[in-house]
Amino acid sequence: MMIAVCGGEGRPGRTFVAVNLAWSALEPVTLLDLDGARPRCSLFLKPAPESAEVVFSPVPRLDPRRCDACGECAAACRHRAILPLKASYLLLPALCSGCGQCLGVCPARAVSLSERRVGIVEKGRAGHVSLVSARLDDREFQTRPLILAAKNLAEPSGLNILDCPAGRSGPPIEALSGADFALLVATPTPAGVDALARAVKRVKAAGLRCGAVINRAGHCDERLARYFRTERIPVFLRIPEAPQIARAAADGRLLARDLPRLRLNFRHLFFSIRNEIRRPSKIFLVGPAVHAEDLASLTA
Protein backbone atom coordinates (compact mmCIF):
# COMPACT_ATOMS: atom_id res chain seq x y z
CA MET A 1 0.00 0.00 0.00
CA MET A 2 1.23 3.47 -0.91
CA ILE A 3 -0.02 6.61 0.87
CA ALA A 4 0.87 10.01 -0.61
CA VAL A 5 0.99 12.79 2.02
CA CYS A 6 0.52 16.04 0.11
CA GLY A 7 -0.84 19.56 0.38
CA GLY A 8 -0.61 23.03 -1.08
CA GLU A 9 2.28 25.45 -1.27
CA GLY A 10 4.04 26.67 1.84
CA ARG A 11 4.51 24.53 4.92
CA PRO A 12 1.14 23.08 5.93
CA GLY A 13 2.84 20.31 7.94
CA ARG A 14 3.21 17.49 5.42
CA THR A 15 6.56 16.28 6.79
CA PHE A 16 5.34 16.44 10.38
CA VAL A 17 2.34 14.27 9.53
CA ALA A 18 4.32 11.87 7.32
CA VAL A 19 7.07 11.08 9.85
CA ASN A 20 4.67 10.66 12.77
CA LEU A 21 2.36 8.47 10.68
CA ALA A 22 5.31 6.29 9.65
CA TRP A 23 6.59 5.98 13.23
CA SER A 24 3.11 5.05 14.51
CA ALA A 25 2.63 2.17 12.07
CA LEU A 26 2.48 -1.32 13.53
CA GLU A 27 4.45 -2.84 10.67
CA PRO A 28 7.70 -2.10 8.81
CA VAL A 29 7.27 0.98 6.66
CA THR A 30 9.25 2.72 3.93
CA LEU A 31 9.08 6.52 4.12
CA LEU A 32 10.05 8.28 0.90
CA ASP A 33 10.97 11.95 1.25
CA LEU A 34 10.41 13.25 -2.30
CA ASP A 35 10.90 16.94 -1.56
CA GLY A 36 14.25 17.15 -3.32
CA ALA A 37 14.75 20.86 -2.64
CA ARG A 38 14.15 20.62 1.13
CA PRO A 39 14.11 17.01 2.44
CA ARG A 40 13.37 17.21 6.16
CA CYS A 41 12.27 13.73 7.27
CA SER A 42 15.81 12.86 8.38
CA LEU A 43 15.74 15.77 10.85
CA PHE A 44 12.98 13.98 12.77
CA LEU A 45 14.02 10.35 12.37
CA LYS A 46 17.83 10.75 12.47
CA PRO A 47 18.37 7.46 10.58
CA ALA A 48 21.53 5.40 10.41
CA PRO A 49 22.83 5.70 6.82
CA GLU A 50 22.82 2.55 4.70
CA SER A 51 23.44 3.52 1.07
CA ALA A 52 23.51 6.41 -1.39
CA GLU A 53 22.90 6.50 -5.14
CA VAL A 54 23.79 9.31 -7.53
CA VAL A 55 20.98 10.18 -9.95
CA PHE A 56 21.63 11.30 -13.51
CA SER A 57 19.24 12.83 -16.03
CA PRO A 58 19.56 12.68 -19.82
CA VAL A 59 20.21 16.01 -21.54
CA PRO A 60 20.46 16.77 -25.28
CA ARG A 61 23.69 17.36 -27.13
CA LEU A 62 23.71 18.92 -30.60
CA ASP A 63 26.09 17.94 -33.37
CA PRO A 64 26.86 21.21 -35.22
CA ARG A 65 28.04 19.29 -38.29
CA ARG A 66 24.61 17.73 -38.80
CA CYS A 67 22.36 20.47 -37.42
CA ASP A 68 20.66 22.54 -40.16
CA ALA A 69 18.88 24.90 -37.71
CA CYS A 70 15.40 23.72 -38.71
CA GLY A 71 13.97 24.57 -35.28
CA GLU A 72 12.08 21.31 -34.70
CA CYS A 73 13.89 20.48 -31.45
CA ALA A 74 13.28 23.93 -29.95
CA ALA A 75 9.60 23.80 -30.92
CA ALA A 76 9.17 20.36 -29.33
CA CYS A 77 10.80 21.29 -26.00
CA ARG A 78 8.04 22.11 -23.48
CA HIS A 79 10.51 23.42 -20.90
CA ARG A 80 12.32 25.85 -23.23
CA ALA A 81 15.63 24.13 -22.59
CA ILE A 82 16.66 24.68 -26.25
CA LEU A 83 16.71 28.30 -27.38
CA PRO A 84 17.15 29.09 -31.10
CA LEU A 85 19.83 31.61 -32.01
CA LYS A 86 20.65 33.10 -35.41
CA ALA A 87 22.56 30.09 -36.76
CA SER A 88 22.77 27.75 -33.78
CA TYR A 89 21.07 26.86 -30.46
CA LEU A 90 21.65 27.54 -26.80
CA LEU A 91 21.15 24.56 -24.48
CA LEU A 92 19.96 25.15 -20.90
CA PRO A 93 20.58 21.80 -19.12
CA ALA A 94 19.07 22.93 -15.80
CA LEU A 95 15.66 23.30 -17.49
CA CYS A 96 15.75 19.94 -19.26
CA SER A 97 13.45 17.24 -17.86
CA GLY A 98 15.04 14.44 -19.89
CA CYS A 99 11.85 13.60 -21.82
CA GLY A 100 13.73 12.98 -25.10
CA GLN A 101 11.22 14.75 -27.35
CA CYS A 102 13.98 16.66 -29.14
CA LEU A 103 15.71 13.38 -30.01
CA GLY A 104 12.64 12.02 -31.77
CA VAL A 105 11.72 15.06 -33.87
CA CYS A 106 15.15 15.97 -35.29
CA PRO A 107 15.07 15.08 -39.03
CA ALA A 108 18.86 15.41 -39.38
CA ARG A 109 19.57 13.20 -36.36
CA ALA A 110 21.78 15.90 -34.93
CA VAL A 111 20.54 15.40 -31.35
CA SER A 112 22.00 12.81 -29.02
CA LEU A 113 21.65 12.35 -25.28
CA SER A 114 24.28 12.64 -22.59
CA GLU A 115 23.97 12.40 -18.81
CA ARG A 116 24.07 15.11 -16.18
CA ARG A 117 24.05 14.63 -12.42
CA VAL A 118 20.96 16.12 -10.76
CA GLY A 119 21.05 14.79 -7.20
CA ILE A 120 21.41 11.89 -4.84
CA VAL A 121 19.06 9.36 -3.23
CA GLU A 122 20.05 8.34 0.30
CA LYS A 123 18.70 5.38 2.24
CA GLY A 124 18.79 4.88 6.01
CA ARG A 125 16.95 3.18 8.84
CA ALA A 126 15.46 4.34 12.14
CA GLY A 127 13.78 1.51 14.04
CA HIS A 128 11.08 -0.06 11.87
CA VAL A 129 11.15 2.89 9.42
CA SER A 130 13.28 2.69 6.29
CA LEU A 131 13.87 6.25 5.05
CA VAL A 132 14.58 7.12 1.41
CA SER A 133 15.54 10.78 0.89
CA ALA A 134 15.80 12.47 -2.50
CA ARG A 135 18.14 15.47 -2.49
CA LEU A 136 18.75 17.85 -5.40
CA ASP A 137 22.22 19.17 -6.13
CA ASP A 138 22.81 22.90 -5.88
CA ARG A 139 21.37 24.95 -8.76
CA GLU A 140 19.22 22.04 -9.93
CA PHE A 141 15.47 22.37 -10.45
CA GLN A 142 14.19 19.25 -12.20
CA THR A 143 12.85 16.87 -9.54
CA ARG A 144 11.26 14.33 -11.91
CA PRO A 145 14.28 11.99 -12.34
CA LEU A 146 15.02 12.22 -8.62
CA ILE A 147 11.43 11.33 -7.67
CA LEU A 148 11.39 8.35 -10.05
CA ALA A 149 14.72 7.09 -8.70
CA ALA A 150 13.51 7.35 -5.10
CA LYS A 151 10.23 5.56 -5.86
CA ASN A 152 12.17 2.67 -7.37
CA LEU A 153 13.29 1.93 -3.77
CA ALA A 154 9.70 1.57 -2.50
CA GLU A 155 8.72 -1.80 -1.05
CA PRO A 156 6.35 -3.40 -3.62
CA SER A 157 4.51 -5.61 -1.13
CA GLY A 158 4.84 -3.43 1.98
CA LEU A 159 3.63 -0.14 3.39
CA ASN A 160 5.03 2.99 1.74
CA ILE A 161 4.42 6.60 2.78
CA LEU A 162 5.35 9.41 0.39
CA ASP A 163 6.19 12.89 1.63
CA CYS A 164 5.29 14.69 -1.60
CA PRO A 165 6.62 18.09 -2.64
CA ALA A 166 4.24 20.94 -3.31
CA GLY A 167 3.87 22.90 -6.53
CA ARG A 168 1.90 25.85 -7.78
CA SER A 169 -0.81 23.60 -9.17
CA GLY A 170 -0.50 20.81 -6.61
CA PRO A 171 1.83 17.86 -6.03
CA PRO A 172 3.73 16.56 -9.10
CA ILE A 173 2.12 13.77 -11.09
CA GLU A 174 5.31 11.73 -10.73
CA ALA A 175 4.91 11.75 -6.94
CA LEU A 176 1.23 10.72 -7.06
CA SER A 177 1.56 7.99 -9.67
CA GLY A 178 1.17 4.52 -8.22
CA ALA A 179 -0.30 5.74 -4.91
CA ASP A 180 -3.40 4.11 -3.42
CA PHE A 181 -4.52 7.08 -1.32
CA ALA A 182 -3.75 10.78 -0.94
CA LEU A 183 -3.67 12.28 2.57
CA LEU A 184 -4.12 16.06 2.30
CA VAL A 185 -2.60 18.25 4.99
CA ALA A 186 -4.20 21.71 5.18
CA THR A 187 -4.03 24.84 7.30
CA PRO A 188 -7.13 27.01 7.97
CA THR A 189 -5.82 30.19 6.35
CA PRO A 190 -7.19 31.84 3.18
CA ALA A 191 -3.99 31.07 1.31
CA GLY A 192 -3.99 27.53 2.71
CA VAL A 193 -7.54 26.85 1.48
CA ASP A 194 -6.75 28.15 -2.01
CA ALA A 195 -3.59 26.07 -2.22
CA LEU A 196 -5.50 23.04 -0.95
CA ALA A 197 -8.13 23.45 -3.68
CA ARG A 198 -5.42 23.23 -6.34
CA ALA A 199 -3.95 20.14 -4.67
CA VAL A 200 -7.38 18.47 -4.51
CA LYS A 201 -7.88 19.16 -8.20
CA ARG A 202 -4.55 17.50 -9.02
CA VAL A 203 -5.31 14.51 -6.74
CA LYS A 204 -8.75 13.95 -8.26
CA ALA A 205 -7.29 14.25 -11.76
CA ALA A 206 -4.97 11.39 -10.80
CA GLY A 207 -8.02 9.31 -9.79
CA LEU A 208 -7.02 8.95 -6.13
CA ARG A 209 -9.25 8.69 -3.11
CA CYS A 210 -8.33 11.22 -0.47
CA GLY A 211 -8.79 12.25 3.15
CA ALA A 212 -7.51 15.16 5.16
CA VAL A 213 -5.64 16.28 8.26
CA ILE A 214 -6.24 19.82 9.52
CA ASN A 215 -3.02 21.23 10.94
CA ARG A 216 -2.93 24.32 13.17
CA ALA A 217 -6.68 23.94 13.72
CA GLY A 218 -8.32 26.65 15.78
CA HIS A 219 -11.25 29.01 15.80
CA CYS A 220 -10.86 30.15 12.17
CA ASP A 221 -11.16 26.84 10.33
CA GLU A 222 -14.87 27.04 9.42
CA ARG A 223 -14.10 27.89 5.79
CA LEU A 224 -11.81 24.88 5.56
CA ALA A 225 -14.37 22.58 7.18
CA ARG A 226 -17.06 23.89 4.81
CA TYR A 227 -14.79 23.15 1.85
CA PHE A 228 -14.24 19.57 3.01
CA ARG A 229 -17.99 19.07 3.50
CA THR A 230 -18.67 20.37 0.02
CA GLU A 231 -16.05 18.12 -1.56
CA ARG A 232 -17.08 15.14 0.64
CA ILE A 233 -13.51 14.68 1.87
CA PRO A 234 -13.30 13.01 5.30
CA VAL A 235 -11.18 14.70 7.98
CA PHE A 236 -9.27 12.09 9.94
CA LEU A 237 -7.34 14.21 12.44
CA ARG A 238 -7.23 17.76 13.78
CA ILE A 239 -3.90 19.05 15.13
CA PRO A 240 -4.44 22.26 17.13
CA GLU A 241 -2.42 25.42 16.72
CA ALA A 242 -0.22 25.36 19.78
CA PRO A 243 3.22 26.84 20.43
CA GLN A 244 4.29 23.59 22.12
CA ILE A 245 3.78 21.60 18.90
CA ALA A 246 5.44 24.27 16.76
CA ARG A 247 8.45 24.40 19.07
CA ALA A 248 8.79 20.61 19.18
CA ALA A 249 8.56 20.35 15.38
CA ALA A 250 11.15 23.10 14.94
CA ASP A 251 13.49 21.16 17.23
CA GLY A 252 13.03 18.00 15.13
CA ARG A 253 11.24 16.16 17.93
CA LEU A 254 9.29 13.05 16.93
CA LEU A 255 6.11 13.48 18.96
CA ALA A 256 4.61 10.07 18.13
CA ARG A 257 7.59 8.49 19.87
CA ASP A 258 7.34 10.64 23.01
CA LEU A 259 3.56 10.88 23.45
CA PRO A 260 1.67 7.54 23.60
CA ARG A 261 -1.76 9.16 23.24
CA LEU A 262 -0.66 11.07 20.15
CA ARG A 263 0.78 7.86 18.75
CA LEU A 264 -2.65 6.25 19.13
CA ASN A 265 -4.20 9.18 17.25
CA PHE A 266 -1.87 8.60 14.33
CA ARG A 267 -2.60 4.87 14.42
CA HIS A 268 -6.29 5.75 14.28
CA LEU A 269 -5.43 7.90 11.26
CA PHE A 270 -3.66 4.97 9.59
CA PHE A 271 -6.59 2.60 10.21
CA SER A 272 -9.03 5.22 8.89
CA ILE A 273 -7.01 5.46 5.67
CA ARG A 274 -6.98 1.69 5.28
CA ASN A 275 -10.75 1.51 5.82
CA GLU A 276 -11.31 4.35 3.36
CA ILE A 277 -9.32 2.50 0.70
CA ARG A 278 -11.32 -0.68 1.22
CA ARG A 279 -14.75 0.94 1.62
CA PRO A 280 -15.09 4.67 0.84
CA SER A 281 -17.37 6.48 3.26
CA LYS A 282 -20.46 8.21 1.92
CA ILE A 283 -20.73 10.63 4.84
CA PHE A 284 -18.53 13.46 6.01
CA LEU A 285 -16.32 12.22 8.85
CA VAL A 286 -14.42 14.19 11.48
CA GLY A 287 -11.69 12.32 13.32
CA PRO A 288 -10.20 12.92 16.77
CA ALA A 289 -8.16 15.92 17.83
CA VAL A 290 -4.87 15.97 19.70
CA HIS A 291 -5.60 15.72 23.42
CA ALA A 292 -4.95 18.69 25.70
CA GLU A 293 -2.95 16.52 28.12
CA ASP A 294 -0.45 15.82 25.34
CA LEU A 295 0.08 19.56 24.86
CA ALA A 296 0.60 19.98 28.59
CA SER A 297 3.18 17.20 28.67
CA LEU A 298 5.25 18.96 25.98
CA THR A 299 5.99 21.78 28.38
CA ALA A 300 6.79 19.49 31.27
C-alpha positions as CSV (number, residue, x, y, z in Angstrom):
1,M,0.0,0.0,0.0
2,M,1.2,3.5,-0.9
3,I,0.0,6.6,0.9
4,A,0.9,10.0,-0.6
5,V,1.0,12.8,2.0
6,C,0.5,16.0,0.1
7,G,-0.8,19.6,0.4
8,G,-0.6,23.0,-1.1
9,E,2.3,25.4,-1.3
10,G,4.0,26.7,1.8
11,R,4.5,24.5,4.9
12,P,1.1,23.1,5.9
13,G,2.8,20.3,7.9
14,R,3.2,17.5,5.4
15,T,6.6,16.3,6.8
16,F,5.3,16.4,10.4
17,V,2.3,14.3,9.5
18,A,4.3,11.9,7.3
19,V,7.1,11.1,9.8
20,N,4.7,10.7,12.8
21,L,2.4,8.5,10.7
22,A,5.3,6.3,9.7
23,W,6.6,6.0,13.2
24,S,3.1,5.0,14.5
25,A,2.6,2.2,12.1
26,L,2.5,-1.3,13.5
27,E,4.5,-2.8,10.7
28,P,7.7,-2.1,8.8
29,V,7.3,1.0,6.7
30,T,9.2,2.7,3.9
31,L,9.1,6.5,4.1
32,L,10.0,8.3,0.9
33,D,11.0,12.0,1.2
34,L,10.4,13.2,-2.3
35,D,10.9,16.9,-1.6
36,G,14.3,17.2,-3.3
37,A,14.8,20.9,-2.6
38,R,14.2,20.6,1.1
39,P,14.1,17.0,2.4
40,R,13.4,17.2,6.2
41,C,12.3,13.7,7.3
42,S,15.8,12.9,8.4
43,L,15.7,15.8,10.8
44,F,13.0,14.0,12.8
45,L,14.0,10.3,12.4
46,K,17.8,10.7,12.5
47,P,18.4,7.5,10.6
48,A,21.5,5.4,10.4
49,P,22.8,5.7,6.8
50,E,22.8,2.6,4.7
51,S,23.4,3.5,1.1
52,A,23.5,6.4,-1.4
53,E,22.9,6.5,-5.1
54,V,23.8,9.3,-7.5
55,V,21.0,10.2,-10.0
56,F,21.6,11.3,-13.5
57,S,19.2,12.8,-16.0
58,P,19.6,12.7,-19.8
59,V,20.2,16.0,-21.5
60,P,20.5,16.8,-25.3
61,R,23.7,17.4,-27.1
62,L,23.7,18.9,-30.6
63,D,26.1,17.9,-33.4
64,P,26.9,21.2,-35.2
65,R,28.0,19.3,-38.3
66,R,24.6,17.7,-38.8
67,C,22.4,20.5,-37.4
68,D,20.7,22.5,-40.2
69,A,18.9,24.9,-37.7
70,C,15.4,23.7,-38.7
71,G,14.0,24.6,-35.3
72,E,12.1,21.3,-34.7
73,C,13.9,20.5,-31.5
74,A,13.3,23.9,-30.0
75,A,9.6,23.8,-30.9
76,A,9.2,20.4,-29.3
77,C,10.8,21.3,-26.0
78,R,8.0,22.1,-23.5
79,H,10.5,23.4,-20.9
80,R,12.3,25.8,-23.2
81,A,15.6,24.1,-22.6
82,I,16.7,24.7,-26.2
83,L,16.7,28.3,-27.4
84,P,17.2,29.1,-31.1
85,L,19.8,31.6,-32.0
86,K,20.7,33.1,-35.4
87,A,22.6,30.1,-36.8
88,S,22.8,27.7,-33.8
89,Y,21.1,26.9,-30.5
90,L,21.6,27.5,-26.8
91,L,21.2,24.6,-24.5
92,L,20.0,25.1,-20.9
93,P,20.6,21.8,-19.1
94,A,19.1,22.9,-15.8
95,L,15.7,23.3,-17.5
96,C,15.7,19.9,-19.3
97,S,13.4,17.2,-17.9
98,G,15.0,14.4,-19.9
99,C,11.9,13.6,-21.8
100,G,13.7,13.0,-25.1
101,Q,11.2,14.8,-27.4
102,C,14.0,16.7,-29.1
103,L,15.7,13.4,-30.0
104,G,12.6,12.0,-31.8
105,V,11.7,15.1,-33.9
106,C,15.1,16.0,-35.3
107,P,15.1,15.1,-39.0
108,A,18.9,15.4,-39.4
109,R,19.6,13.2,-36.4
110,A,21.8,15.9,-34.9
111,V,20.5,15.4,-31.4
112,S,22.0,12.8,-29.0
113,L,21.6,12.4,-25.3
114,S,24.3,12.6,-22.6
115,E,24.0,12.4,-18.8
116,R,24.1,15.1,-16.2
117,R,24.1,14.6,-12.4
118,V,21.0,16.1,-10.8
119,G,21.0,14.8,-7.2
120,I,21.4,11.9,-4.8
121,V,19.1,9.4,-3.2
122,E,20.1,8.3,0.3
123,K,18.7,5.4,2.2
124,G,18.8,4.9,6.0
125,R,17.0,3.2,8.8
126,A,15.5,4.3,12.1
127,G,13.8,1.5,14.0
128,H,11.1,-0.1,11.9
129,V,11.2,2.9,9.4
130,S,13.3,2.7,6.3
131,L,13.9,6.2,5.1
132,V,14.6,7.1,1.4
133,S,15.5,10.8,0.9
134,A,15.8,12.5,-2.5
135,R,18.1,15.5,-2.5
136,L,18.7,17.8,-5.4
137,D,22.2,19.2,-6.1
138,D,22.8,22.9,-5.9
139,R,21.4,24.9,-8.8
140,E,19.2,22.0,-9.9
141,F,15.5,22.4,-10.5
142,Q,14.2,19.3,-12.2
143,T,12.9,16.9,-9.5
144,R,11.3,14.3,-11.9
145,P,14.3,12.0,-12.3
146,L,15.0,12.2,-8.6
147,I,11.4,11.3,-7.7
148,L,11.4,8.4,-10.0
149,A,14.7,7.1,-8.7
150,A,13.5,7.3,-5.1
151,K,10.2,5.6,-5.9
152,N,12.2,2.7,-7.4
153,L,13.3,1.9,-3.8
154,A,9.7,1.6,-2.5
155,E,8.7,-1.8,-1.1
156,P,6.4,-3.4,-3.6
157,S,4.5,-5.6,-1.1
158,G,4.8,-3.4,2.0
159,L,3.6,-0.1,3.4
160,N,5.0,3.0,1.7
161,I,4.4,6.6,2.8
162,L,5.3,9.4,0.4
163,D,6.2,12.9,1.6
164,C,5.3,14.7,-1.6
165,P,6.6,18.1,-2.6
166,A,4.2,20.9,-3.3
167,G,3.9,22.9,-6.5
168,R,1.9,25.9,-7.8
169,S,-0.8,23.6,-9.2
170,G,-0.5,20.8,-6.6
171,P,1.8,17.9,-6.0
172,P,3.7,16.6,-9.1
173,I,2.1,13.8,-11.1
174,E,5.3,11.7,-10.7
175,A,4.9,11.8,-6.9
176,L,1.2,10.7,-7.1
177,S,1.6,8.0,-9.7
178,G,1.2,4.5,-8.2
179,A,-0.3,5.7,-4.9
180,D,-3.4,4.1,-3.4
181,F,-4.5,7.1,-1.3
182,A,-3.8,10.8,-0.9
183,L,-3.7,12.3,2.6
184,L,-4.1,16.1,2.3
185,V,-2.6,18.3,5.0
186,A,-4.2,21.7,5.2
187,T,-4.0,24.8,7.3
188,P,-7.1,27.0,8.0
189,T,-5.8,30.2,6.3
190,P,-7.2,31.8,3.2
191,A,-4.0,31.1,1.3
192,G,-4.0,27.5,2.7
193,V,-7.5,26.9,1.5
194,D,-6.8,28.2,-2.0
195,A,-3.6,26.1,-2.2
196,L,-5.5,23.0,-1.0
197,A,-8.1,23.4,-3.7
198,R,-5.4,23.2,-6.3
199,A,-4.0,20.1,-4.7
200,V,-7.4,18.5,-4.5
201,K,-7.9,19.2,-8.2
202,R,-4.6,17.5,-9.0
203,V,-5.3,14.5,-6.7
204,K,-8.8,13.9,-8.3
205,A,-7.3,14.2,-11.8
206,A,-5.0,11.4,-10.8
207,G,-8.0,9.3,-9.8
208,L,-7.0,9.0,-6.1
209,R,-9.3,8.7,-3.1
210,C,-8.3,11.2,-0.5
211,G,-8.8,12.2,3.2
212,A,-7.5,15.2,5.2
213,V,-5.6,16.3,8.3
214,I,-6.2,19.8,9.5
215,N,-3.0,21.2,10.9
216,R,-2.9,24.3,13.2
217,A,-6.7,23.9,13.7
218,G,-8.3,26.6,15.8
219,H,-11.3,29.0,15.8
220,C,-10.9,30.2,12.2
221,D,-11.2,26.8,10.3
222,E,-14.9,27.0,9.4
223,R,-14.1,27.9,5.8
224,L,-11.8,24.9,5.6
225,A,-14.4,22.6,7.2
226,R,-17.1,23.9,4.8
227,Y,-14.8,23.2,1.8
228,F,-14.2,19.6,3.0
229,R,-18.0,19.1,3.5
230,T,-18.7,20.4,0.0
231,E,-16.0,18.1,-1.6
232,R,-17.1,15.1,0.6
233,I,-13.5,14.7,1.9
234,P,-13.3,13.0,5.3
235,V,-11.2,14.7,8.0
236,F,-9.3,12.1,9.9
237,L,-7.3,14.2,12.4
238,R,-7.2,17.8,13.8
239,I,-3.9,19.0,15.1
240,P,-4.4,22.3,17.1
241,E,-2.4,25.4,16.7
242,A,-0.2,25.4,19.8
243,P,3.2,26.8,20.4
244,Q,4.3,23.6,22.1
245,I,3.8,21.6,18.9
246,A,5.4,24.3,16.8
247,R,8.4,24.4,19.1
248,A,8.8,20.6,19.2
249,A,8.6,20.3,15.4
250,A,11.2,23.1,14.9
251,D,13.5,21.2,17.2
252,G,13.0,18.0,15.1
253,R,11.2,16.2,17.9
254,L,9.3,13.0,16.9
255,L,6.1,13.5,19.0
256,A,4.6,10.1,18.1
257,R,7.6,8.5,19.9
258,D,7.3,10.6,23.0
259,L,3.6,10.9,23.5
260,P,1.7,7.5,23.6
261,R,-1.8,9.2,23.2
262,L,-0.7,11.1,20.1
263,R,0.8,7.9,18.7
264,L,-2.7,6.3,19.1
265,N,-4.2,9.2,17.3
266,F,-1.9,8.6,14.3
267,R,-2.6,4.9,14.4
268,H,-6.3,5.7,14.3
269,L,-5.4,7.9,11.3
270,F,-3.7,5.0,9.6
271,F,-6.6,2.6,10.2
272,S,-9.0,5.2,8.9
273,I,-7.0,5.5,5.7
274,R,-7.0,1.7,5.3
275,N,-10.7,1.5,5.8
276,E,-11.3,4.3,3.4
277,I,-9.3,2.5,0.7
278,R,-11.3,-0.7,1.2
279,R,-14.7,0.9,1.6
280,P,-15.1,4.7,0.8
281,S,-17.4,6.5,3.3
282,K,-20.5,8.2,1.9
283,I,-20.7,10.6,4.8
284,F,-18.5,13.5,6.0
285,L,-16.3,12.2,8.9
286,V,-14.4,14.2,11.5
287,G,-11.7,12.3,13.3
288,P,-10.2,12.9,16.8
289,A,-8.2,15.9,17.8
290,V,-4.9,16.0,19.7
291,H,-5.6,15.7,23.4
292,A,-5.0,18.7,25.7
293,E,-2.9,16.5,28.1
294,D,-0.4,15.8,25.3
295,L,0.1,19.6,24.9
296,A,0.6,20.0,28.6
297,S,3.2,17.2,28.7
298,L,5.3,19.0,26.0
299,T,6.0,21.8,28.4
300,A,6.8,19.5,31.3
